[in-house]
Amino acid sequence: MRFYCKSCKTEFNFKDSTMWEDDNCPCCGNDDPSYELIPIPDYETPEQYEKRTGKKWPENALVWYRYKDQQDFEEWIWVLSRKLVADARNSREKLYILCAQSPEPPPNDWRPS
């Protein structure tokens, strides 16, 4: 499970659902009474990534994008590509574009939150 500190944007990975149980961030020391680690979604769009981190997902970084198969227009396919290529294709047709932070594509029923 992945989480981040809203104050310093540091990401934390936990092997199980056990979260940091301290009252402050181990990196920035945030001791606000309402401090908590925020969960990072399994799949996030470049826009969600930018909102969370304050940085753009790089143009040469990998993304998953989803489009309808040209042979079977009922079938949707996830493809791994550079963001630059997915953005060019997205200008012609509406695609779901996700940061490739996982080696596995999202499930076929995935929708942005």
C-alpha positions as MATLAB code, in Angstrom:
seq = 'MRFYCKSCKTEFNFKDSTMWEDDNCPCCGNDDPSYELIPIPDYETPEQYEKRTGKKWPENALVWYRYKDQQDFEEWIWVLSRKLVADARNSREKLYILCAQSPEPPPNDWRPS';
ca = [
       0.000    0.000    0.000;
       1.289    3.422   -0.934;
       0.702    6.628    1.027;
       2.097   10.158    1.035;
       2.497   13.013    3.481;
       0.331   15.928    2.375;
       2.804   18.358    3.946;
       6.160   17.277    2.432;
       4.853   14.968   -0.369;
       7.108   12.086    0.770;
       5.803    8.700   -0.398;
       5.712    5.668    1.882;
       5.250    2.007    0.929;
       3.878   -0.536    3.388;
       3.867   -4.287    2.794;
       0.513   -4.683    4.511;
      -2.306   -2.431    5.613;
      -0.406   -1.378    8.757;
       0.089    2.354    8.543;
       2.495    4.628   10.334;
       0.932    5.054   13.754;
       3.017    7.970   14.959;
       1.497   11.442   15.358;
       3.995   13.119   13.033;
       5.678   12.605    9.684;
       9.054   10.853   10.018;
      10.452   13.073    7.218;
       9.157   16.616    7.769;
       8.124   16.285   11.421;
       4.605   17.590   10.772;
       2.881   17.309   14.139;
      -0.467   18.856   13.215;
      -3.198   17.169   15.314;
      -5.039   16.183   12.139;
      -1.903   14.740   10.478;
      -2.451   11.591    8.471;
      -0.890    9.743    5.567;
      -3.010   10.005    2.416;
      -3.493    6.831    0.314;
      -2.167    6.933   -3.252;
      -4.515    5.264   -5.750;
      -3.246    2.149   -7.524;
      -3.681    3.957  -10.841;
      -3.655    7.719  -11.244;
      -3.910   10.011  -14.237;
      -1.066   12.413  -15.021;
      -3.377   15.207  -13.806;
      -3.931   13.453  -10.460;
      -0.181   12.854  -10.174;
       0.551   16.544  -10.808;
      -2.063   17.647   -8.279;
      -0.601   15.302   -5.652;
       3.107   15.971   -6.234;
       3.176   19.422   -7.817;
       5.242   17.951  -10.706;
       4.196   17.024  -14.229;
       4.430   13.377  -15.298;
       7.411   13.490  -17.725;
       6.689   13.373  -21.473;
       9.124   10.453  -21.911;
       7.765    8.511  -18.924;
       5.621    5.446  -19.476;
       1.852    5.512  -19.293;
      -0.924    2.997  -19.756;
      -3.565    4.112  -22.218;
      -6.798    2.430  -23.170;
      -8.482    2.428  -26.551;
     -10.925    0.357  -28.578;
      -9.394   -2.441  -30.641;
      -9.529   -1.648  -34.357;
     -10.426   -5.274  -35.182;
     -13.150   -5.712  -32.550;
     -14.740   -2.373  -31.628;
     -16.320   -3.921  -28.521;
     -12.936   -4.828  -27.026;
     -10.900   -2.276  -25.038;
      -7.128   -2.732  -24.868;
      -4.537   -1.321  -22.441;
      -1.229   -0.365  -24.097;
       2.055    0.693  -22.483;
       3.662    3.676  -24.231;
       5.484    6.956  -23.671;
       3.249    9.828  -22.508;
       4.187   11.857  -25.575;
       2.793    9.138  -27.887;
      -0.383    8.698  -25.817;
      -1.002   12.471  -25.775;
      -0.685   12.621  -29.581;
      -3.166    9.785  -29.971;
      -5.469   11.353  -27.374;
      -5.742   14.471  -29.527;
      -7.507   12.318  -32.172;
      -9.597   10.108  -29.889;
     -10.571   10.111  -26.217;
      -8.320    7.788  -24.199;
      -7.838    6.921  -20.564;
      -4.188    7.761  -19.803;
      -2.617    6.543  -16.548;
       0.844    6.876  -15.040;
       2.614    3.526  -15.394;
       3.542    3.076  -11.752;
       2.622   -0.604  -11.947;
       3.980   -3.203  -14.385;
       0.452   -4.570  -14.753;
      -2.293   -2.738  -16.638;
      -5.411   -1.668  -14.770;
      -8.435   -3.970  -14.807;
     -10.696   -3.548  -17.839;
     -13.466   -2.043  -15.719;
     -11.164    0.685  -14.279;
     -12.557    4.239  -14.412;
     -10.917    7.447  -13.140;
     -12.027    8.607   -9.705;
];
